[in-house]
């Protein structure tokens, strides 16, 4: 009887671990993408002519 629940339990553990990994990775990927975008924007603004229109 207990063997009937094993697939459900293991699937639940797998989903739980997948969500933990997701919650760990997604904010870090977003932060890296945002930092890269800021760096590109700063580089672009640094190459503009001084005294240009804002």
LOVEXFI-16366 format. One record per residue (C-alpha): residue in three letters; y, z, x. Coordinates in nm, 3 decimals, decimal comma, always signed. Layout:
BEGIN
<rec><residu>ALA</residu><c2>Y</c2><c3>Z</c3><c1>X</c1></rec>
...
REM end
This chain:
BEGIN
<rec><residu>UNK</residu><c2>+0,000</c2><c3>+0,000</c3><c1>+0,000</c1></rec>
<rec><residu>UNK</residu><c2>+0,244</c2><c3>+0,079</c3><c1>+0,279</c1></rec>
<rec><residu>UNK</residu><c2>+0,188</c2><c3>-0,262</c3><c1>+0,436</c1></rec>
<rec><residu>UNK</residu><c2>+0,354</c2><c3>-0,423</c3><c1>+0,135</c1></rec>
<rec><residu>UNK</residu><c2>+0,689</c2><c3>-0,273</c3><c1>+0,234</c1></rec>
<rec><residu>UNK</residu><c2>+0,677</c2><c3>-0,371</c3><c1>+0,600</c1></rec>
<rec><residu>UNK</residu><c2>+0,840</c2><c3>-0,716</c3><c1>+0,559</c1></rec>
<rec><residu>UNK</residu><c2>+1,121</c2><c3>-0,565</c3><c1>+0,355</c1></rec>
<rec><residu>UNK</residu><c2>+1,181</c2><c3>-0,287</c3><c1>+0,608</c1></rec>
<rec><residu>UNK</residu><c2>+1,176</c2><c3>-0,519</c3><c1>+0,910</c1></rec>
<rec><residu>UNK</residu><c2>+1,404</c2><c3>-0,768</c3><c1>+0,736</c1></rec>
<rec><residu>UNK</residu><c2>+1,644</c2><c3>-0,486</c3><c1>+0,655</c1></rec>
<rec><residu>UNK</residu><c2>+1,646</c2><c3>-0,373</c3><c1>+1,018</c1></rec>
<rec><residu>UNK</residu><c2>+1,704</c2><c3>-0,730</c3><c1>+1,134</c1></rec>
<rec><residu>UNK</residu><c2>+1,998</c2><c3>-0,777</c3><c1>+0,897</c1></rec>
<rec><residu>UNK</residu><c2>+2,144</c2><c3>-0,443</c3><c1>+1,003</c1></rec>
<rec><residu>UNK</residu><c2>+2,124</c2><c3>-0,533</c3><c1>+1,373</c1></rec>
<rec><residu>UNK</residu><c2>+2,269</c2><c3>-0,878</c3><c1>+1,304</c1></rec>
<rec><residu>UNK</residu><c2>+2,565</c2><c3>-0,720</c3><c1>+1,125</c1></rec>
<rec><residu>UNK</residu><c2>+2,621</c2><c3>-0,476</c3><c1>+1,413</c1></rec>
<rec><residu>UNK</residu><c2>+2,628</c2><c3>-0,768</c3><c1>+1,657</c1></rec>
<rec><residu>UNK</residu><c2>+2,861</c2><c3>-0,960</c3><c1>+1,426</c1></rec>
<rec><residu>UNK</residu><c2>+3,100</c2><c3>-0,664</c3><c1>+1,396</c1></rec>
<rec><residu>UNK</residu><c2>+3,103</c2><c3>-0,630</c3><c1>+1,773</c1></rec>
<rec><residu>UNK</residu><c2>+3,151</c2><c3>-0,995</c3><c1>+1,865</c1></rec>
<rec><residu>UNK</residu><c2>+3,391</c2><c3>-1,138</c3><c1>+1,608</c1></rec>
<rec><residu>UNK</residu><c2>+3,694</c2><c3>-0,918</c3><c1>+1,691</c1></rec>
<rec><residu>UNK</residu><c2>+3,645</c2><c3>-0,984</c3><c1>+2,063</c1></rec>
<rec><residu>UNK</residu><c2>+3,625</c2><c3>-1,359</c3><c1>+2,009</c1></rec>
<rec><residu>UNK</residu><c2>+3,940</c2><c3>-1,351</c3><c1>+1,795</c1></rec>
<rec><residu>UNK</residu><c2>+4,122</c2><c3>-1,146</c3><c1>+2,058</c1></rec>
<rec><residu>UNK</residu><c2>+4,023</c2><c3>-1,389</c3><c1>+2,331</c1></rec>
<rec><residu>UNK</residu><c2>+4,138</c2><c3>-1,686</c3><c1>+2,121</c1></rec>
<rec><residu>UNK</residu><c2>+4,469</c2><c3>-1,515</c3><c1>+2,041</c1></rec>
<rec><residu>UNK</residu><c2>+4,531</c2><c3>-1,427</c3><c1>+2,406</c1></rec>
<rec><residu>UNK</residu><c2>+4,458</c2><c3>-1,786</c3><c1>+2,506</c1></rec>
<rec><residu>UNK</residu><c2>+4,700</c2><c3>-1,917</c3><c1>+2,242</c1></rec>
<rec><residu>UNK</residu><c2>+4,971</c2><c3>-1,677</c3><c1>+2,360</c1></rec>
<rec><residu>UNK</residu><c2>+4,919</c2><c3>-1,781</c3><c1>+2,723</c1></rec>
<rec><residu>UNK</residu><c2>+4,945</c2><c3>-2,150</c3><c1>+2,630</c1></rec>
<rec><residu>UNK</residu><c2>+5,260</c2><c3>-2,085</c3><c1>+2,428</c1></rec>
<rec><residu>UNK</residu><c2>+5,422</c2><c3>-1,885</c3><c1>+2,708</c1></rec>
<rec><residu>UNK</residu><c2>+5,335</c2><c3>-2,157</c3><c1>+2,960</c1></rec>
<rec><residu>UNK</residu><c2>+5,483</c2><c3>-2,423</c3><c1>+2,732</c1></rec>
<rec><residu>UNK</residu><c2>+5,801</c2><c3>-2,222</c3><c1>+2,675</c1></rec>
<rec><residu>UNK</residu><c2>+5,836</c2><c3>-2,153</c3><c1>+3,049</c1></rec>
<rec><residu>UNK</residu><c2>+5,841</c2><c3>-2,526</c3><c1>+3,123</c1></rec>
<rec><residu>UNK</residu><c2>+6,122</c2><c3>-2,594</c3><c1>+2,879</c1></rec>
<rec><residu>UNK</residu><c2>+6,465</c2><c3>-2,665</c3><c1>+3,016</c1></rec>
<rec><residu>UNK</residu><c2>+6,686</c2><c3>-2,358</c3><c1>+3,035</c1></rec>
<rec><residu>UNK</residu><c2>+6,977</c2><c3>-2,364</c3><c1>+2,794</c1></rec>
<rec><residu>UNK</residu><c2>+6,800</c2><c3>-2,583</c3><c1>+2,541</c1></rec>
<rec><residu>UNK</residu><c2>+6,833</c2><c3>-2,540</c3><c1>+2,169</c1></rec>
<rec><residu>UNK</residu><c2>+6,633</c2><c3>-2,247</c3><c1>+2,032</c1></rec>
REM end
